[in-house]
Amino acid sequence: MKHLGPGIITAALVFGPGSLTINTKLGSSYGYSLLWVLIIAMILMMAFTTMSAKIGLYGRGSFIQRIKDEMGKPIALITGVGIFLTTASFQAGNTIGASIAFAELFSSTLLLWIVIFSTSAIFFLFFKSFYKILEKLMIGLVLLMLISFLLTLIMAKPNFTEIFRGLSPSIQQGSEFLVITLMASSFSIVGAFYQSYLVGEKGWGSGEKGDCLKESRTGIITLGLLSTLVMFCAAAVLHENNVEVRSASDLGMALEPLFGSFTSNVFMIGLFAASFSSMIGNATIGGVILADTFFSVSSLNNIKVRLMIILVVLIGAVIAFVFGALPLELIIFAQGITVMVVPLAAVLILLFASTKRISYELRNKFYLNVVGIIGIITLLLMSIYSFQYLFLS
């Protein structure tokens, strides 16, 4: 527990309602057959999170500041604003996900919980040691998610024979774009990019390399476990019973007639934990990166950083209030847009972690460079396919 922190925060902010919805949709439509996609996504995510952690350990200024100094302000501006827009586009989904869970649990209005959770997210910013609060909150929410989804899975009784078959790569017709959105939601370059900032906030240096990298891997394994549990739940409950869903909350409601209100409530608590953790974490990423891009400050205790985080929270609250609910198609669209923004960030992570821009003892080994190149090629192929699917088809 002493060394938990940045990796768990990354897992909590990456695994939000978008990931929940995509895993639910794929599990309900295709059973366990796309498990192999999650495994590949986790391997790539672990590689880029490790690289970003090393950049943070190097400690020569923030990542965006180093991009400004070593590669020029235009590239830093494109990267910073792109990451901010990506986080802002997902914030409404995070806000609605947390609010829907409690609206369903207590049979109350969505608007009430949008106001409560947006205000709560802003309230956390006014604690003196915001990072320590963030760290403890995320660890608690991740544990809550793991318990909730594991209990749901035990009640659902998955088919282990089909699970093993899902390790064999295959893509069923019609699932191509959903596969890309699954990869985008699990292999989050934005989350990996921010790992360098979290390592800096933790106060770790090159002397803590071993503990830092172990903790980073623990976080990504946790992320993979969460995604797998939800896909298994959807496959066991929805696919086996031919129940069609359009959102993660639909899975929670579908559980009630099959297994009773207890299982449904447990799943909805997990949905809340996933959404609220991403709501705070996502806003933190967007606010920190935007403040670093325009004001060259990135400490969570800086007032400009906190104001930018509040901006992202408010963007999410306003959009959630106006729309009331985000359809699956809009979430998928946002996930698809993300993979068109992130290749540049991935290239920068690999460059800074594998060249003389980092000390020799922290520099990538050969295998990590190979996985990094594979990850960038994967992102580029995903971007090309997403562009064609969204704008040319």
C-alpha positions as a Markdown table, in Angstrom:
| # | Residue | x | y | z |
|---|---|---|---|---|
| 1 | Met | 0.0 | 0.0 | 0.0 |
| 2 | Lys | 2.9 | 2.3 | 0.7 |
| 3 | His | 4.0 | 2.3 | -2.9 |
| 4 | Leu | 0.5 | 2.4 | -4.5 |
| 5 | Gly | -0.5 | 5.7 | -6.2 |
| 6 | Pro | 0.2 | 6.8 | -9.7 |
| 7 | Gly | -0.5 | 3.5 | -11.4 |
| 8 | Ile | -3.8 | 3.0 | -9.5 |
| 9 | Ile | -4.8 | 6.5 | -10.3 |
| 10 | Thr | -4.1 | 5.9 | -14.0 |
| 11 | Ala | -6.2 | 2.7 | -13.9 |
| 12 | Ala | -9.1 | 4.5 | -12.2 |
| 13 | Leu | -9.2 | 7.4 | -14.6 |
| 14 | Val | -8.8 | 5.2 | -17.7 |
| 15 | Phe | -11.5 | 2.8 | -16.6 |
| 16 | Gly | -14.6 | 5.0 | -16.8 |
| 17 | Pro | -18.2 | 4.7 | -18.2 |
| 18 | Gly | -16.9 | 4.7 | -21.8 |
| 19 | Ser | -14.8 | 1.6 | -21.1 |
| 20 | Leu | -17.7 | 0.1 | -19.1 |
| 21 | Thr | -20.1 | 0.7 | -22.0 |
| 22 | Ile | -17.8 | -0.7 | -24.7 |
| 23 | Asn | -16.9 | -3.8 | -22.6 |
| 24 | Thr | -20.6 | -4.3 | -21.9 |
| 25 | Lys | -21.6 | -3.9 | -25.5 |
| 26 | Leu | -18.9 | -6.3 | -26.8 |
| 27 | Gly | -19.6 | -8.9 | -24.1 |
| 28 | Ser | -23.3 | -8.8 | -24.7 |
| 29 | Ser | -23.0 | -9.0 | -28.5 |
| 30 | Tyr | -19.9 | -11.3 | -29.0 |
| 31 | Gly | -19.6 | -13.1 | -25.7 |
| 32 | Tyr | -16.0 | -13.9 | -24.7 |
| 33 | Ser | -14.6 | -14.0 | -28.2 |
| 34 | Leu | -12.8 | -10.6 | -28.0 |
| 35 | Leu | -10.9 | -11.2 | -24.8 |
| 36 | Trp | -7.6 | -11.3 | -26.8 |
| 37 | Val | -8.1 | -7.6 | -27.7 |
| 38 | Leu | -8.0 | -6.6 | -24.0 |
| 39 | Ile | -4.8 | -8.6 | -23.4 |
| 40 | Ile | -3.0 | -6.8 | -26.3 |
| 41 | Ala | -4.3 | -3.4 | -25.2 |
| 42 | Met | -3.0 | -4.1 | -21.7 |
| 43 | Ile | 0.5 | -5.1 | -22.9 |
| 44 | Leu | 0.7 | -1.9 | -25.0 |
| 45 | Met | -0.7 | 0.3 | -22.1 |
| 46 | Met | 1.8 | -1.2 | -19.7 |
| 47 | Ala | 4.7 | -0.4 | -22.1 |
| 48 | Phe | 3.7 | 3.3 | -22.6 |
| 49 | Thr | 2.9 | 3.8 | -18.9 |
| 50 | Thr | 6.3 | 2.4 | -18.0 |
| 51 | Met | 8.0 | 4.8 | -20.5 |
| 52 | Ser | 6.0 | 7.8 | -19.2 |
| 53 | Ala | 6.9 | 6.9 | -15.6 |
| 54 | Lys | 10.6 | 6.9 | -16.5 |
| 55 | Ile | 10.2 | 10.3 | -18.0 |
| 56 | Gly | 8.7 | 11.5 | -14.7 |
| 57 | Leu | 11.5 | 9.9 | -12.8 |
| 58 | Tyr | 14.1 | 11.8 | -14.9 |
| 59 | Gly | 12.8 | 15.0 | -13.2 |
| 60 | Arg | 14.0 | 17.6 | -15.6 |
| 61 | Gly | 10.7 | 19.6 | -15.7 |
| 62 | Ser | 7.2 | 18.6 | -16.7 |
| 63 | Phe | 6.7 | 16.6 | -19.9 |
| 64 | Ile | 4.9 | 19.5 | -21.8 |
| 65 | Gln | 7.7 | 21.9 | -20.6 |
| 66 | Arg | 10.4 | 19.6 | -21.9 |
| 67 | Ile | 8.5 | 19.3 | -25.3 |
| 68 | Lys | 8.5 | 23.1 | -25.4 |
| 69 | Asp | 12.2 | 23.4 | -24.7 |
| 70 | Glu | 13.4 | 20.5 | -26.9 |
| 71 | Met | 10.9 | 20.2 | -29.7 |
| 72 | Gly | 9.3 | 23.7 | -29.9 |
| 73 | Lys | 6.2 | 25.4 | -28.7 |
| 74 | Pro | 4.0 | 24.5 | -31.7 |
| 75 | Ile | 4.3 | 20.8 | -31.0 |
| 76 | Ala | 3.7 | 21.3 | -27.3 |
| 77 | Leu | 0.6 | 23.4 | -28.1 |
| 78 | Ile | -0.9 | 20.8 | -30.4 |
| 79 | Thr | -0.2 | 18.0 | -27.9 |
| 80 | Gly | -1.5 | 20.0 | -24.8 |
| 81 | Val | -4.6 | 21.3 | -26.4 |
| 82 | Gly | -5.3 | 17.9 | -28.1 |
| 83 | Ile | -5.1 | 16.1 | -24.7 |
| 84 | Phe | -7.3 | 18.8 | -23.1 |
| 85 | Leu | -10.0 | 18.4 | -25.8 |
| 86 | Thr | -9.9 | 14.7 | -25.5 |
| 87 | Thr | -10.5 | 14.8 | -21.7 |
| 88 | Ala | -13.2 | 17.5 | -22.1 |
| 89 | Ser | -15.0 | 15.3 | -24.7 |
| 90 | Phe | -15.2 | 12.4 | -22.2 |
| 91 | Gln | -16.1 | 14.5 | -19.1 |
| 92 | Ala | -19.8 | 14.6 | -19.8 |
| 93 | Gly | -19.9 | 10.8 | -20.1 |
| 94 | Asn | -18.1 | 10.5 | -16.7 |
| 95 | Thr | -20.5 | 12.9 | -15.1 |
| 96 | Ile | -23.6 | 11.2 | -16.5 |
| 97 | Gly | -22.3 | 7.7 | -15.6 |
| 98 | Ala | -21.8 | 8.6 | -11.9 |
| 99 | Ser | -25.2 | 10.4 | -11.8 |
| 100 | Ile | -27.2 | 7.6 | -13.6 |
| 101 | Ala | -25.9 | 5.0 | -11.1 |
| 102 | Phe | -27.3 | 6.9 | -8.1 |
| 103 | Ala | -30.4 | 8.1 | -9.9 |
| 104 | Glu | -31.2 | 4.4 | -10.5 |
| 105 | Leu | -30.3 | 3.3 | -7.0 |
| 106 | Phe | -32.4 | 5.9 | -5.3 |
| 107 | Ser | -35.1 | 6.4 | -8.0 |
| 108 | Ser | -34.3 | 10.2 | -8.2 |
| 109 | Thr | -33.7 | 12.8 | -10.9 |
| 110 | Leu | -30.5 | 12.8 | -12.9 |
| 111 | Leu | -30.0 | 16.5 | -12.5 |
| 112 | Leu | -29.8 | 16.3 | -8.7 |
| 113 | Trp | -26.8 | 13.9 | -8.9 |
| 114 | Ile | -25.1 | 15.9 | -11.7 |
| 115 | Val | -25.1 | 18.9 | -9.4 |
| 116 | Ile | -24.0 | 16.9 | -6.3 |
| 117 | Phe | -21.1 | 15.0 | -8.0 |
| 118 | Ser | -19.8 | 18.1 | -9.9 |
| 119 | Thr | -19.8 | 20.1 | -6.7 |
| 120 | Ser | -18.1 | 17.2 | -4.9 |
| 121 | Ala | -15.4 | 17.0 | -7.5 |
| 122 | Ile | -14.7 | 20.7 | -7.2 |
| 123 | Phe | -14.8 | 20.5 | -3.4 |
| 124 | Phe | -11.9 | 18.0 | -3.4 |
| 125 | Leu | -9.7 | 20.6 | -5.1 |
| 126 | Phe | -9.8 | 22.8 | -2.0 |
| 127 | Phe | -8.0 | 20.4 | 0.2 |
| 128 | Lys | -4.4 | 21.5 | 0.9 |
| 129 | Ser | -2.8 | 18.2 | -0.2 |
| 130 | Phe | -5.0 | 17.5 | -3.2 |
| 131 | Tyr | -2.7 | 14.7 | -4.5 |
| 132 | Lys | -2.9 | 12.7 | -1.3 |
| 133 | Ile | -6.7 | 13.0 | -1.3 |
| 134 | Leu | -6.8 | 12.0 | -5.0 |
| 135 | Glu | -4.5 | 9.0 | -4.3 |
| 136 | Lys | -6.6 | 7.7 | -1.4 |
| 137 | Leu | -9.9 | 8.3 | -3.1 |
| 138 | Met | -8.8 | 6.5 | -6.3 |
| 139 | Ile | -7.5 | 3.5 | -4.4 |
| 140 | Gly | -10.8 | 3.3 | -2.5 |
| 141 | Leu | -12.9 | 3.5 | -5.7 |
| 142 | Val | -10.7 | 0.9 | -7.5 |
| 143 | Leu | -11.2 | -1.5 | -4.6 |
| 144 | Leu | -15.0 | -0.8 | -4.7 |
| 145 | Met | -15.1 | -1.5 | -8.4 |
| 146 | Leu | -13.1 | -4.8 | -8.1 |
| 147 | Ile | -15.4 | -6.0 | -5.3 |
| 148 | Ser | -18.6 | -4.9 | -7.1 |
| 149 | Phe | -17.7 | -6.5 | -10.5 |
| 150 | Leu | -16.3 | -9.7 | -8.9 |
| 151 | Leu | -19.5 | -10.2 | -6.9 |
| 152 | Thr | -21.5 | -9.7 | -10.0 |
| 153 | Leu | -19.4 | -12.2 | -11.9 |
| 154 | Ile | -19.8 | -14.8 | -9.2 |
| 155 | Met | -23.5 | -14.5 | -9.4 |
| 156 | Ala | -23.4 | -14.6 | -13.2 |
| 157 | Lys | -21.4 | -17.9 | -13.4 |
| 158 | Pro | -19.3 | -17.5 | -16.6 |
| 159 | Asn | -18.5 | -20.2 | -19.1 |
| 160 | Phe | -14.8 | -21.0 | -18.6 |
| 161 | Thr | -14.5 | -23.1 | -21.8 |
| 162 | Glu | -15.7 | -20.0 | -23.8 |
| 163 | Ile | -13.3 | -17.8 | -21.9 |
| 164 | Phe | -10.3 | -19.9 | -23.1 |
| 165 | Arg | -11.6 | -19.8 | -26.6 |
| 166 | Gly | -11.7 | -16.0 | -26.4 |
| 167 | Leu | -7.9 | -16.0 | -26.1 |
| 168 | Ser | -7.7 | -17.0 | -29.8 |
| 169 | Pro | -7.6 | -13.9 | -32.1 |
| 170 | Ser | -10.7 | -13.5 | -34.3 |
| 171 | Ile | -12.9 | -10.6 | -35.3 |
| 172 | Gln | -16.6 | -11.2 | -36.0 |
| 173 | Gln | -18.2 | -9.3 | -38.8 |
| 174 | Gly | -19.7 | -6.0 | -37.7 |
| 175 | Ser | -17.5 | -5.7 | -34.6 |
| 176 | Glu | -14.5 | -3.9 | -36.3 |
| 177 | Phe | -15.2 | -0.4 | -35.0 |
| 178 | Leu | -16.2 | -1.6 | -31.6 |
| 179 | Val | -12.9 | -3.5 | -31.4 |
| 180 | Ile | -11.1 | -0.2 | -32.1 |
| 181 | Thr | -13.1 | 1.7 | -29.5 |
| 182 | Leu | -12.3 | -1.1 | -27.0 |
| 183 | Met | -8.6 | -0.8 | -27.8 |
| 184 | Ala | -8.8 | 3.0 | -27.5 |
| 185 | Ser | -10.6 | 2.9 | -24.2 |
| 186 | Ser | -8.1 | 0.4 | -22.7 |
| 187 | Phe | -4.9 | 1.5 | -24.4 |
| 188 | Ser | -5.2 | 5.2 | -23.3 |
| 189 | Ile | -2.2 | 7.2 | -24.4 |
| 190 | Val | -3.6 | 10.3 | -22.6 |
| 191 | Gly | -3.6 | 8.3 | -19.3 |
| 192 | Ala | -0.1 | 7.0 | -20.0 |
| 193 | Phe | 1.1 | 10.5 | -20.9 |
| 194 | Tyr | -0.1 | 11.8 | -17.5 |
| 195 | Gln | 1.7 | 9.1 | -15.6 |
| 196 | Ser | 4.9 | 11.2 | -15.8 |
| 197 | Tyr | 3.1 | 14.0 | -14.0 |
| 198 | Leu | 1.7 | 11.7 | -11.3 |
| 199 | Val | 5.2 | 10.3 | -10.6 |
| 200 | Gly | 6.4 | 13.9 | -10.2 |
| 201 | Glu | 3.5 | 14.7 | -7.8 |
| 202 | Lys | 4.5 | 11.6 | -5.8 |
| 203 | Gly | 8.0 | 13.0 | -5.4 |
| 204 | Trp | 9.7 | 10.0 | -6.8 |
| 205 | Gly | 13.2 | 10.3 | -8.5 |
| 206 | Ser | 15.5 | 7.9 | -10.3 |
| 207 | Gly | 16.4 | 6.2 | -7.0 |
| 208 | Glu | 12.8 | 4.9 | -6.7 |
| 209 | Lys | 12.9 | 3.3 | -10.2 |
| 210 | Gly | 12.1 | -0.2 | -9.0 |
| 211 | Asp | 9.2 | 0.7 | -6.8 |
| 212 | Cys | 7.8 | 3.1 | -9.4 |
| 213 | Leu | 7.8 | 0.6 | -12.2 |
| 214 | Lys | 6.4 | -2.2 | -10.1 |
| 215 | Glu | 3.6 | 0.1 | -9.0 |
| 216 | Ser | 2.9 | 1.2 | -12.6 |
| 217 | Arg | 2.5 | -2.4 | -13.7 |
| 218 | Thr | 0.2 | -3.2 | -10.8 |
| 219 | Gly | -2.0 | -0.3 | -11.9 |
| 220 | Ile | -2.3 | -1.5 | -15.5 |
| 221 | Ile | -2.9 | -5.1 | -14.4 |
| 222 | Thr | -5.8 | -3.8 | -12.2 |
| 223 | Leu | -7.1 | -1.9 | -15.2 |
| 224 | Gly | -7.1 | -5.1 | -17.3 |
| 225 | Leu | -8.8 | -7.0 | -14.5 |
| 226 | Leu | -11.6 | -4.5 | -14.3 |
| 227 | Ser | -12.2 | -4.5 | -18.0 |
| 228 | Thr | -12.1 | -8.3 | -18.1 |
| 229 | Leu | -14.6 | -8.7 | -15.2 |
| 230 | Val | -17.1 | -6.4 | -16.9 |
| 231 | Met | -16.8 | -8.2 | -20.3 |
| 232 | Phe | -17.3 | -11.5 | -18.5 |
| 233 | Cys | -20.4 | -10.2 | -16.7 |
| 234 | Ala | -21.9 | -9.0 | -19.9 |
| 235 | Ala | -21.1 | -12.2 | -21.7 |
| 236 | Ala | -22.5 | -14.4 | -18.9 |
| 237 | Val | -25.6 | -12.4 | -18.3 |
| 238 | Leu | -26.6 | -10.7 | -21.5 |
| 239 | His | -25.1 | -12.8 | -24.3 |
| 240 | Glu | -26.2 | -16.1 | -22.8 |
| 241 | Asn | -29.8 | -14.7 | -22.3 |
| 242 | Asn | -29.9 | -12.8 | -25.7 |
| 243 | Val | -30.5 | -9.4 | -23.9 |
| 244 | Glu | -29.5 | -6.4 | -26.0 |
| 245 | Val | -28.1 | -3.3 | -24.2 |
| 246 | Arg | -27.0 | 0.2 | -25.3 |
| 247 | Ser | -25.2 | 1.3 | -22.1 |
| 248 | Ala | -23.5 | 0.0 | -19.0 |
| 249 | Ser | -26.5 | 1.0 | -16.8 |
| 250 | Asp | -28.6 | -1.3 | -18.9 |
| 251 | Leu | -26.5 | -4.2 | -17.7 |
| 252 | Gly | -27.2 | -3.2 | -14.1 |
| 253 | Met | -31.0 | -3.1 | -14.8 |
| 254 | Ala | -30.8 | -6.4 | -16.7 |
| 255 | Leu | -29.3 | -8.2 | -13.7 |
| 256 | Glu | -32.3 | -7.5 | -11.5 |
| 257 | Pro | -34.9 | -9.8 | -13.0 |
| 258 | Leu | -32.3 | -12.5 | -13.5 |
| 259 | Phe | -30.5 | -12.4 | -10.1 |
| 260 | Gly | -32.4 | -10.0 | -7.9 |
| 261 | Ser | -32.0 | -6.4 | -6.8 |
| 262 | Phe | -28.8 | -7.1 | -4.7 |
| 263 | Thr | -26.7 | -8.0 | -7.8 |
| 264 | Ser | -28.2 | -5.1 | -9.7 |
| 265 | Asn | -27.4 | -2.6 | -6.9 |
| 266 | Val | -23.8 | -4.0 | -6.5 |
| 267 | Phe | -23.2 | -3.5 | -10.2 |
| 268 | Met | -24.6 | 0.1 | -10.1 |
| 269 | Ile | -22.2 | 0.9 | -7.2 |
| 270 | Gly | -19.3 | -0.3 | -9.4 |
| 271 | Leu | -20.6 | 1.9 | -12.3 |
| 272 | Phe | -20.6 | 4.9 | -9.9 |
| 273 | Ala | -17.1 | 4.1 | -8.7 |
| 274 | Ala | -15.8 | 3.8 | -12.3 |
| 275 | Ser | -17.6 | 7.0 | -13.4 |
| 276 | Phe | -16.7 | 9.2 | -10.4 |
| 277 | Ser | -13.0 | 8.2 | -10.4 |
| 278 | Ser | -12.8 | 9.0 | -14.1 |
| 279 | Met | -14.7 | 12.2 | -13.6 |
| 280 | Ile | -12.1 | 13.5 | -11.1 |
| 281 | Gly | -9.1 | 11.9 | -12.8 |
| 282 | Asn | -10.1 | 13.0 | -16.3 |
| 283 | Ala | -10.7 | 16.6 | -15.2 |
| 284 | Thr | -7.3 | 16.5 | -13.4 |
| 285 | Ile | -5.5 | 15.4 | -16.6 |
| 286 | Gly | -7.2 | 18.1 | -18.7 |
| 287 | Gly | -6.7 | 20.8 | -16.2 |
| 288 | Val | -3.0 | 20.0 | -15.5 |
| 289 | Ile | -2.0 | 19.7 | -19.2 |
| 290 | Leu | -3.9 | 22.8 | -20.2 |
| 291 | Ala | -2.3 | 24.9 | -17.4 |
| 292 | Asp | 1.2 | 23.5 | -18.3 |
| 293 | Thr | 0.6 | 24.3 | -21.9 |
| 294 | Phe | -0.4 | 28.0 | -21.4 |
| 295 | Phe | 1.0 | 28.9 | -18.0 |
| 296 | Ser | 4.0 | 26.5 | -17.6 |
| 297 | Val | 2.7 | 25.3 | -14.2 |
| 298 | Ser | 1.6 | 21.7 | -13.4 |
| 299 | Ser | 1.6 | 21.3 | -9.6 |
| 300 | Leu | -1.8 | 20.3 | -8.3 |
| 301 | Asn | -1.4 | 22.9 | -5.5 |
| 302 | Asn | -1.1 | 25.8 | -8.0 |
| 303 | Ile | -4.3 | 27.9 | -8.3 |
| 304 | Lys | -4.1 | 28.1 | -12.1 |
| 305 | Val | -4.0 | 24.4 | -12.3 |
| 306 | Arg | -7.0 | 24.0 | -10.0 |
| 307 | Leu | -9.0 | 26.6 | -12.0 |
| 308 | Met | -8.3 | 24.6 | -15.2 |
| 309 | Ile | -9.5 | 21.4 | -13.5 |
| 310 | Ile | -12.7 | 23.2 | -12.4 |
| 311 | Leu | -13.1 | 24.3 | -16.0 |
| 312 | Val | -13.1 | 20.7 | -17.2 |
| 313 | Val | -15.6 | 19.7 | -14.4 |
| 314 | Leu | -17.9 | 22.5 | -15.4 |
| 315 | Ile | -17.7 | 21.6 | -19.1 |
| 316 | Gly | -18.8 | 18.1 | -18.2 |
| 317 | Ala | -21.6 | 19.3 | -16.0 |
| 318 | Val | -23.0 | 21.7 | -18.5 |
| 319 | Ile | -23.0 | 19.1 | -21.4 |
| 320 | Ala | -24.5 | 16.5 | -19.0 |
| 321 | Phe | -27.3 | 19.0 | -18.0 |
| 322 | Val | -28.1 | 19.9 | -21.6 |
| 323 | Phe | -28.2 | 16.4 | -23.0 |
| 324 | Gly | -29.4 | 14.5 | -19.9 |
| 325 | Ala | -28.0 | 11.2 | -21.4 |
| 326 | Leu | -25.4 | 10.3 | -23.9 |
| 327 | Pro | -26.3 | 7.5 | -26.4 |
| 328 | Leu | -23.9 | 4.7 | -27.0 |
| 329 | Glu | -23.2 | 6.1 | -30.5 |
| 330 | Leu | -21.9 | 9.4 | -29.1 |
| 331 | Ile | -19.6 | 7.6 | -26.6 |
| 332 | Ile | -18.3 | 5.4 | -29.5 |
| 333 | Phe | -17.8 | 8.5 | -31.6 |
| 334 | Ala | -15.8 | 10.2 | -28.8 |
| 335 | Gln | -13.6 | 7.0 | -28.4 |
| 336 | Gly | -13.0 | 7.0 | -32.2 |
| 337 | Ile | -12.0 | 10.6 | -32.2 |
| 338 | Thr | -9.5 | 9.9 | -29.4 |
| 339 | Val | -7.4 | 7.5 | -31.5 |
| 340 | Met | -7.0 | 10.2 | -34.1 |
| 341 | Val | -5.5 | 12.6 | -31.6 |
| 342 | Val | -3.1 | 10.4 | -29.6 |
| 343 | Pro | -0.5 | 9.1 | -32.1 |
| 344 | Leu | 1.5 | 12.3 | -31.7 |
| 345 | Ala | 1.5 | 11.9 | -27.9 |
| 346 | Ala | 2.6 | 8.2 | -28.3 |
| 347 | Val | 5.5 | 9.2 | -30.6 |
| 348 | Leu | 6.7 | 11.8 | -28.1 |
| 349 | Ile | 6.6 | 9.3 | -25.2 |
| 350 | Leu | 8.7 | 6.8 | -27.2 |
| 351 | Leu | 11.2 | 9.5 | -28.3 |
| 352 | Phe | 11.7 | 10.9 | -24.8 |
| 353 | Ala | 12.1 | 7.5 | -23.2 |
| 354 | Ser | 14.4 | 5.9 | -25.8 |
| 355 | Thr | 16.9 | 8.6 | -26.8 |
| 356 | Lys | 19.5 | 10.8 | -25.1 |
| 357 | Arg | 16.6 | 13.0 | -23.8 |
| 358 | Ile | 16.7 | 10.7 | -20.8 |
| 359 | Ser | 19.5 | 9.3 | -18.6 |
| 360 | Tyr | 21.1 | 6.0 | -19.6 |
| 361 | Glu | 19.8 | 4.0 | -16.6 |
| 362 | Leu | 16.2 | 5.0 | -17.3 |
| 363 | Arg | 16.4 | 4.7 | -21.1 |
| 364 | Asn | 14.3 | 2.0 | -22.8 |
| 365 | Lys | 15.7 | -1.4 | -23.4 |
| 366 | Phe | 15.3 | -2.9 | -26.9 |
| 367 | Tyr | 12.2 | -4.9 | -26.2 |
| 368 | Leu | 10.4 | -1.8 | -24.9 |
| 369 | Asn | 11.3 | 0.1 | -28.0 |
| 370 | Val | 9.9 | -2.7 | -30.1 |
| 371 | Val | 6.6 | -2.8 | -28.2 |
| 372 | Gly | 6.5 | 1.0 | -28.5 |
| 373 | Ile | 6.8 | 0.9 | -32.2 |
| 374 | Ile | 4.1 | -1.7 | -32.5 |
| 375 | Gly | 1.9 | 0.5 | -30.3 |
| 376 | Ile | 2.4 | 3.5 | -32.5 |
| 377 | Ile | 1.7 | 1.5 | -35.7 |
| 378 | Thr | -1.5 | 0.1 | -34.0 |
| 379 | Leu | -2.6 | 3.7 | -33.1 |
| 380 | Leu | -2.0 | 4.9 | -36.7 |
| 381 | Leu | -3.9 | 2.0 | -38.2 |
| 382 | Met | -6.7 | 2.6 | -35.7 |
| 383 | Ser | -6.7 | 6.3 | -36.6 |
| 384 | Ile | -6.9 | 5.6 | -40.4 |
| 385 | Tyr | -9.8 | 3.1 | -39.9 |
| 386 | Ser | -11.6 | 5.5 | -37.5 |
| 387 | Phe | -11.3 | 8.4 | -40.0 |
| 388 | Gln | -12.7 | 6.3 | -42.8 |
| 389 | Tyr | -15.5 | 4.8 | -40.6 |
| 390 | Leu | -16.6 | 8.2 | -39.2 |
| 391 | Phe | -16.2 | 10.5 | -42.2 |
| 392 | Leu | -15.9 | 8.5 | -45.4 |
| 393 | Ser | -18.4 | 5.6 | -44.9 |
